[in-house]
Amino acid sequence: MEIKNFILNSDYIELCSLLKSIGVISTGGEAKAAITQGLVKVNDKVETRKRHKIKAGQRVQFESLEIVTISKI
């Protein structure tokens, strides 16, 4: 599994925005569909809320990628 770090510029980022920002999904519609279908995990649990707030220290898994969020501060 590939691991990427994502630096947060604020307190949180919405899950669908994170997937778009990291470049793993090209559109917001694709991100929302993947989340709704249960293809995305947050801290090893399936997450189906598209606007779930991802904060520093949380891990998001999609396909063979794990995204680790890090606080800028």
Backbone hydrogen bonds, N-H to C=O, Kabsch-Sander energy under -0.5 kcal/mol:
donor,donor_aa,acceptor,acceptor_aa,energy
2,E,64,S,-2.3
4,K,66,E,-2.8
6,F,68,V,-2.8
8,L,6,F,-0.6
8,L,70,I,-3.3
13,I,54,I,-1.8
15,L,52,H,-2.0
16,C,50,K,-2.0
18,L,14,E,-2.3
19,L,15,L,-2.0
20,K,16,C,-1.5
21,S,17,S,-2.9
22,I,18,L,-2.4
23,G,19,L,-0.5
23,G,20,K,-0.8
24,V,19,L,-1.1
25,I,19,L,-1.3
31,A,27,T,-1.9
32,K,28,G,-2.6
33,A,29,G,-2.1
34,A,30,E,-2.4
35,I,31,A,-2.2
36,T,32,K,-2.6
37,Q,33,A,-2.0
38,G,35,I,-1.6
39,L,34,A,-2.4
41,K,61,Q,-2.5
42,V,45,K,-3.0
43,N,59,R,-3.3
45,K,42,V,-1.4
47,E,40,V,-2.5
50,K,48,T,-0.8
52,H,49,R,-1.5
54,I,13,I,-3.0
54,I,52,H,-0.6
55,K,53,K,-0.6
56,A,11,D,-0.5
57,G,69,T,-2.7
58,Q,55,K,-1.9
60,V,67,I,-2.7
61,Q,41,K,-2.7
62,F,65,L,-2.5
63,E,39,L,-0.6
65,L,62,F,-2.2
66,E,2,E,-2.9
67,I,60,V,-3.6
68,V,4,K,-2.9
68,V,66,E,-0.5
69,T,58,Q,-2.3
69,T,67,I,-0.5
70,I,6,F,-2.9
72,K,8,L,-1.3
